[in-house]
């Protein structure tokens, strides 16, 4: 389950037309590998910033097929990756929240996701 910091639940896919177009080009096996890698990160961390996870070199990682699914565009790959993170967080068994913060030009953009505290 995914919520914003104002407690609003988000059940829809954002930018669904882009997601649908790119998802059709990503095999089910590659999609599952990406989601599994993201769920592993969520299982091990209470907070993460989406743009810091994959690093700059996706070769040999579960994220590499994303680049090919979008026609080898780095910009579109980053956008599709962000949508896959959104999907993985929505599917995760825990409640997660997100915030998008304004960043400087030298810092990657992305959402910060954090798990709801059990307190």
Secondary structure, 3 states (H helix, E strand, C coil): CEEECCCCECCCCCCHHHHHHHHCCCCHHHHHHHHHHHHHHHHHCCEEEHHHHCCCCCCCCCCHHHHHHCCCCHHHHHHHHHHHHHHHHHHCCCCEEEEECCCCCCCCCCEEEEECCCC
